Amino acid sequence: MKISKKIRLVLFLITFVSLNTNISKCHSEQLIKLNPRKEIKRGYLLIGIKQYLGNEKKSGKKNRILSLESKNGLLKITSSNGLEYQSKKVNILFNKVPLQNSIILERLVSNPFASFESAKKASLLLEEKGLNPKITYPNDWEIWLPPEAQNKFNGKHFKFKRIDISEKIIPFLRNEYVFQKLEGITSISSNENIKINDVEYGKKFYLIKDSYGSWTLIQKLSFDDYLRGVLPYEIGSNSPIEALKAQAIIARTWAIYNADRFKSDNYHLCITTQCQVYKPSLNNNLNIENAIRETTNMIMTYNGNPVNAFYHASNGGISAPASESWEMKDYPYFLTKYDFIGGGNNKFNSFNKNEKSLRNFIFDKNNKYLGSKHYLFRWTKKIASTQIINLINKQNSSFQKDKTIDLKIIERGKSGRVIKLEIRQSGRLEPLILNKDDIRKYLKFLPSNLFIIDKLNDDFWVFTGGGFGHGVGLSQSGAIEMANLGFNYKRILDHYYEGANIEDFKYKKR
């Protein structure tokens, strides 16, 4: 028996209502606004937990669909195009839709930067010239400028790019009964934690378009909820309580100081090593809960402002100033000194022009330094010339595989870390000069820039060094050892951020 269209519509509506699902248009005054600056003043962070959605080259096919589910309550989805929808479970599908008329974008794009810190320094210099730079992260950290800026400065490190866009990525709300386009900012919330692709995250999210034509799912988190997802992966749940307290204060400070990292995409931070590693906290750890509760709202300040709270795994026995790792200014609270209790920099002799002293330090068997039990406190890497050439060509495809290379350290910082590395190849007139953070960007086998090089023959090199990370600020392995020795978090932070203070972050009223 055939069923008429009217009867089918009635059956659809009955089923729709029976499933506690409804869809309607919301009033214009309810349309969503997102203000990262206001959110952080209220004690919240906007974290990009799913980036580049819809761009299969970046996020993969698995992130072409977001599956959202609330176990007992309802998901509430509100889109800027006026759509309001409620259901227990829904999918958001990202489709590429052809444009009726292509869009032409023109811009100046910088060479890639090895880090946000170096991009930020270059951006500030451009601002001083009256330009309006935009820091972005499509694949690497870049700076974008409008094409007319080409006439205002000598942008030799910038390339003009013309992009022809013939399609755009559009998210669609989809389940058995609905297939609806989403536009602008879409709010997703529930009274209970929402599962996203079978992983339980939290209660409040936004879906927004990024600077690259794809989309980002943003989670709104209080500072403390954010730290619950950071501490286990940055310092480890089994760390002693005083080290966890120090890490909680530093991670909170770092997040506040670096909240402009994804300003171009209208949120604060990502969840990878480009920011602080964050994963949803599935199991409450008592030590982590106590560390966060006992340091709630505490941040490190210098002259009343949050410090740039760098930290790393191991400094190899000697700390570094910020300018040795990135193209940026130094800070008075980061000193170059041996990392042992009472090891002030007044007894420190610079390693920048003393290779013999540096070798003695690296091969020193005395474990008097904090964090010396870390597995990369001292390390040796035997590397083939072909490996080095292959790594260089991933960033700069100008080296020939069948030619020999020569490595030479041109400049070291006071702490002994390599600031400038020269790589020459036979038959090539100009050497490749790697500076600071570019060294580890190219030579990814290096745990740190604190190393010496010995040549075995034309085919092999030996790198011997110390530490894991940039060596600026708190050494996590050092903080753990200090806590095990009985020092509290205040003493730990005073050791690694000299002259800085612990203060409460001042919240603004709504």
C-alpha positions in Angstrom: 0.0 0.0 0.0 1.3 3.4 -1.0 1.6 6.1 1.7 0.8 9.7 0.7 3.4 12.5 1.2 1.2 14.1 3.9 1.0 10.8 5.9 4.8 10.3 5.6 5.3 13.9 6.9 3.1 13.3 9.9 4.9 10.0 10.7 8.2 11.8 10.4 7.1 14.5 12.9 5.7 12.0 15.4 9.0 10.0 15.3 11.0 13.3 15.6 9.1 14.4 18.7 9.2 10.9 20.3 13.0 10.9 20.2 13.1 14.2 22.2 14.5 15.9 19.2 13.6 19.4 18.1 14.8 21.9 15.6 13.8 25.5 15.4 15.1 29.0 14.5 16.6 31.0 17.3 16.2 34.8 17.6 18.9 37.1 16.2 19.9 38.3 19.7 20.8 34.7 20.6 23.4 34.4 17.8 26.8 33.3 19.1 29.7 35.6 19.8 33.2 34.5 20.7 35.7 36.9 22.4 38.9 35.2 23.4 40.2 38.3 25.3 37.1 38.4 27.5 37.1 34.7 28.1 40.6 34.6 29.5 39.8 37.5 31.8 36.9 35.4 33.1 39.2 32.5 33.8 38.4 30.4 30.7 40.6 29.1 27.8 39.4 28.3 24.3 41.4 25.2 23.2 41.4 24.0 19.6 40.9 20.3 20.2 40.2 19.4 16.5 42.0 21.5 14.0 41.7 21.6 10.1 38.4 19.8 10.0 37.3 19.1 6.5 40.9 19.3 5.2 41.7 15.7 4.6 45.3 16.4 3.8 45.8 17.9 7.3 43.3 16.1 9.5 42.7 12.9 7.6 39.5 11.2 6.5 38.7 10.2 10.1 38.0 13.8 11.0 35.7 14.4 8.1 32.9 13.4 10.5 32.4 14.5 14.1 30.2 12.1 16.0 28.7 13.9 19.1 26.8 12.0 21.8 25.3 12.8 25.2 24.6 9.6 27.2 21.5 10.7 29.2 20.9 14.4 28.5 20.4 16.3 25.2 23.0 18.0 23.0 22.0 21.6 22.3 23.4 22.9 19.0 23.0 26.5 18.0 24.3 27.9 14.7 24.9 31.5 13.6 22.5 31.0 10.7 19.6 30.7 13.2 19.4 27.0 13.6 18.7 25.5 17.0 18.7 21.8 17.4 18.5 19.2 20.3 19.2 15.5 20.2 21.1 12.8 22.1 23.3 12.0 19.2 24.3 13.7 16.0 27.0 13.8 13.3 28.6 16.9 11.8 29.8 16.1 8.3 32.3 18.3 6.4 31.6 18.5 2.7 33.4 20.3 -0.1 30.9 22.4 -2.0 31.8 24.0 -5.4 31.5 27.8 -5.6 29.5 29.4 -8.4 32.2 31.9 -8.8 35.8 31.4 -7.8 37.4 33.6 -5.1 40.9 35.0 -5.6 43.0 35.6 -2.5 46.3 37.5 -2.7 48.8 37.8 0.2 52.5 38.0 1.1 53.6 34.9 2.9 56.8 34.7 5.0 59.3 31.8 4.9 58.3 29.2 7.6 59.5 29.9 11.2 60.7 27.1 13.5 58.6 28.4 16.4 55.8 30.8 17.4 58.4 32.7 19.4 60.5 33.5 16.4 57.4 34.4 14.3 56.3 36.7 17.1 59.6 38.6 17.2 59.4 39.1 13.4 55.8 40.2 13.7 56.6 42.8 16.3 59.3 44.3 14.0 56.8 44.5 11.2 54.3 46.2 13.5 57.0 48.8 14.3 57.1 49.6 10.5 53.3 50.3 10.5 52.3 47.0 9.0 49.6 44.7 10.1 51.1 41.1 10.2 49.0 38.1 10.9 50.7 35.0 12.5 49.2 31.8 11.2 49.9 28.0 11.4 48.7 26.3 8.1 51.7 23.8 8.2 54.4 25.8 10.0 54.4 29.1 11.7 54.0 31.9 9.1 53.3 35.6 8.8 50.8 36.9 6.3 50.7 40.4 5.0 48.3 42.1 2.5 49.8 42.4 -1.0 50.0 46.2 -0.8 52.6 45.9 2.0 55.1 44.9 -0.7 55.6 48.6 -1.5 56.2 49.5 2.2 59.2 47.4 3.1 62.0 45.2 1.6 60.3 41.8 2.2 63.0 39.5 0.9 61.8 36.7 3.2 58.2 37.0 1.8 56.7 35.5 -1.3 53.7 36.8 -3.2 50.9 34.1 -3.3 47.8 34.1 -5.4 45.2 31.5 -4.4 42.3 30.5 -6.6 39.5 29.1 -4.4 36.8 27.1 -6.4 35.2 25.2 -3.5 34.7 25.7 0.2 34.3 23.3 3.1 30.8 23.5 4.7 29.7 21.6 7.9 26.3 19.9 7.8 24.3 18.6 10.8 23.2 15.1 10.0 21.3 12.2 11.6 18.4 10.0 10.4 16.0 12.9 10.2 18.1 16.1 9.6 20.6 17.3 7.0 21.1 21.0 7.8 23.9 23.4 6.9 25.8 25.1 9.7 27.2 28.6 9.3 29.4 31.0 11.2 30.0 30.0 14.8 28.1 27.0 16.1 27.7 26.4 19.8 27.5 22.8 21.1 26.7 22.2 24.8 25.2 19.7 27.2 24.6 19.4 30.9 26.8 16.4 31.0 30.1 15.5 29.3 29.9 15.0 25.5 31.5 12.1 23.7 33.3 13.3 20.5 34.2 10.4 18.2 33.8 8.1 21.2 36.1 10.1 23.5 34.6 11.9 26.5 35.6 15.6 26.5 33.5 18.2 28.3 30.3 20.2 28.2 31.0 23.4 26.1 32.3 23.6 22.5 32.3 25.9 19.5 32.8 25.1 15.9 34.4 27.9 14.0 36.0 28.5 10.6 39.8 29.0 10.6 42.1 31.1 8.3 42.7 28.2 5.9 39.1 27.4 4.8 38.8 24.5 7.2 37.1 24.3 10.6 38.2 24.0 14.3 36.3 22.5 17.2 37.1 24.5 20.2 36.5 23.5 23.8 35.8 26.1 26.5 37.6 25.1 29.7 38.2 26.7 33.1 41.9 27.1 34.0 41.7 24.2 36.4 39.9 21.9 34.0 42.6 22.7 31.4 45.4 21.8 33.8 43.7 18.4 34.6 44.4 17.6 30.9 47.9 19.1 30.8 49.8 17.9 34.0 49.6 14.2 33.3 51.1 14.6 29.8 53.6 17.4 30.6 55.2 16.3 33.8 53.5 13.0 34.6 50.9 11.9 37.2 53.5 10.1 39.3 55.6 13.2 39.9 55.9 14.3 43.6 53.2 16.7 44.8 55.5 19.8 45.1 56.7 19.3 41.5 53.1 19.0 40.4 52.2 22.2 42.2 55.1 24.0 40.5 54.0 22.6 37.1 50.4 23.7 37.7 51.5 27.3 38.4 53.8 27.4 35.4 51.3 25.7 33.0 48.6 28.2 34.0 51.0 31.1 33.6 52.3 29.9 30.3 48.7 29.6 29.0 47.8 33.1 30.0 51.0 34.6 28.6 50.7 32.7 25.3 46.9 33.1 24.8 47.5 35.0 21.5 49.1 32.0 19.8 46.0 31.3 17.6 44.6 34.8 17.6 44.2 34.7 13.8 41.8 31.8 14.2 39.9 33.3 17.2 41.0 30.9 20.0 43.8 30.6 22.4 45.8 27.4 22.2 46.1 24.0 20.5 46.6 20.6 22.2 50.0 19.6 20.6 53.7 20.4 21.5 53.2 23.7 19.6 51.4 24.7 22.8 51.1 22.5 25.9 50.1 18.9 25.4 46.4 18.5 26.4 44.2 15.5 26.5 40.8 15.1 28.1 41.1 14.0 31.7 39.3 10.7 32.0 40.4 9.6 35.5 40.9 11.9 38.4 44.4 11.6 40.0 44.4 12.6 43.6 47.9 14.2 43.5 47.0 16.2 40.4 43.7 17.3 41.9 45.4 18.4 45.1 48.2 20.2 43.2 45.6 22.1 41.1 43.3 22.9 44.1 46.2 24.1 46.4 47.5 26.4 43.6 44.2 27.6 42.2 44.5 31.0 40.4 48.3 31.2 41.2 50.6 32.5 38.4 54.2 33.7 38.2 54.7 37.4 37.7 57.6 39.8 37.2 56.9 43.5 37.9 53.2 42.6 38.2 52.9 40.9 34.8 52.8 37.2 33.9 56.2 35.8 33.1 56.9 34.0 29.8 56.9 30.7 31.7 59.1 28.4 29.5 59.8 24.9 30.8 61.3 21.7 29.4 62.2 18.1 30.3 65.9 18.4 31.1 68.5 21.2 30.8 71.4 18.9 30.9 72.8 20.6 34.0 72.9 24.2 32.8 70.1 26.6 32.1 69.8 29.0 29.2 68.5 32.5 28.5 65.6 32.8 26.0 67.7 34.5 23.3 69.8 31.3 22.9 66.8 29.3 21.7 64.7 31.8 19.8 64.9 35.2 18.0 63.6 37.1 21.0 64.6 39.3 23.8 66.0 38.0 27.1 64.1 38.1 30.3 65.7 39.1 33.7 64.3 36.0 35.4 66.1 33.5 33.2 69.8 33.3 34.1 72.6 31.1 32.7 73.8 29.0 35.6 74.7 25.4 36.5 71.6 23.6 37.7 72.4 22.5 41.2 71.3 23.8 44.6 73.1 27.0 45.3 74.6 27.0 41.9 74.3 30.8 41.2 75.7 32.2 38.0 78.4 34.1 39.9 80.7 31.1 39.6 79.8 30.3 36.0 82.4 30.6 33.2 80.9 31.1 29.8 81.2 28.2 27.3 80.6 30.3 24.2 84.3 30.5 23.3 85.7 27.6 25.4 85.2 24.3 23.6 87.5 22.4 26.0 85.6 23.5 29.1 82.3 22.5 27.4 83.7 19.1 26.6 84.8 18.6 30.2 81.3 19.6 31.3 79.5 17.3 28.9 81.7 14.3 29.8 81.6 15.1 33.5 80.7 11.9 35.4 79.8 13.8 38.6 76.0 13.6 39.1 75.9 16.8 41.2 73.4 18.4 38.8 69.6 18.4 39.3 67.8 16.1 37.0 70.8 14.0 36.2 68.7 10.8 36.3 66.7 11.8 33.2 67.3 9.4 30.3 68.5 12.3 28.0 70.6 14.2 30.6 73.5 13.0 28.5 73.1 11.5 25.0 75.2 10.4 22.0 73.9 10.2 18.4 75.9 8.5 15.6 74.4 9.9 12.4 75.2 9.1 8.8 75.8 12.0 6.4 73.0 10.7 4.2 70.6 10.9 7.1 71.5 14.6 7.6 71.1 15.3 3.9 67.7 13.6 3.8 66.5 15.7 6.8 67.7 18.9 5.3 66.0 18.1 2.0 62.7 17.8 3.8 62.9 21.5 4.6 65.2 22.7 1.8 65.5 20.4 -1.2 68.8 21.8 -2.5 71.3 19.3 -1.2 72.5 16.4 -3.4 72.4 12.9 -1.9 75.7 11.8 -3.5 77.8 14.7 -2.3 79.8 14.9 1.0 78.9 17.4 3.7 80.9 19.3 6.4 79.5 20.5 9.7 80.9 23.5 11.6 79.6 25.2 14.8 79.9 28.9 14.1 78.5 30.3 17.3 77.5 29.2 20.8 75.6 30.9 23.5 76.9 31.5 27.0 75.4 28.2 28.2 77.3 26.3 25.4 74.2 25.8 23.3 74.7 26.0 19.5 73.3 29.2 18.1 74.6 29.0 14.6 75.5 25.8 12.7 77.1 25.8 9.2 76.5 22.9 6.8 78.5 22.9 3.6 78.3 20.5 0.7 80.9 19.8 -2.0 80.0 21.6 -5.2 77.7 24.0 -3.5 78.9 27.6 -3.3 76.7 28.9 -0.4 76.6 27.0 2.9 73.3 26.4 4.7 73.3 28.4 8.0 70.9 27.1 10.7 70.2 29.5 13.6 68.8 28.6 17.0 65.4 26.8 16.8 66.0 26.1 13.1 68.8 23.7 14.1 66.4 21.2 15.8 63.7 21.9 13.2 66.1 20.6 10.5 68.0 18.0 12.5 65.2 16.3 14.3 67.4 13.7 15.9 68.9 16.3 18.3 67.2 16.3 21.7 68.7 19.8 22.4 71.1 22.4 21.1 73.6 21.6 23.8 76.1 19.4 21.9 79.5 19.0 20.4 80.3 17.3 17.1 83.0 14.9 16.2 83.6 13.7 12.6 84.3 10.0 12.2 84.7 10.1 8.4 82.9 11.4 5.4 80.0 9.1 6.1 79.4 9.4 9.9 79.2 12.1 12.6 78.9 11.8 16.4 76.8 14.3 18.3 77.3 14.2 22.1 75.2 16.5 24.2 73.0 17.0 27.2 69.3 17.7 28.0 66.0 17.4 26.3 64.4 20.6 25.1 65.4 24.3 24.9 66.9 24.6 28.5 65.0 27.8 29.3 63.1 28.1 32.6 61.9 25.2 34.7 63.6 21.8 34.1 60.9 19.2 34.9 63.5 16.5 35.9 65.2 19.1 38.1 61.9 20.1 39.7 61.1 16.5 40.4 64.5 15.9 42.1 64.1 19.1 44.2 60.7 17.9 45.3 62.2 14.5 46.2 64.9 16.3 48.2 62.2 18.1 50.3 61.9 21.5 48.6 58.4 23.0 48.2 56.9 24.4 45.0 57.8 28.0 46.0 61.5 27.1 46.4 61.4 25.2 43.1 59.9 28.2 41.2 62.3 30.6 42.8 65.2 28.5 41.7 64.1 28.5 38.0 62.5 32.0 37.8 64.8 34.2 39.8 63.2 37.4 41.0 59.7 36.4 39.9 56.7 36.3 42.3 53.7 34.1 42.9 50.4 36.0 42.7 46.7 35.3 42.2 45.3 35.9 38.7 42.8 38.7 38.9 39.5 37.7 37.3 37.2 40.3 35.7 33.5 40.4 36.5 31.2 39.3 33.7 
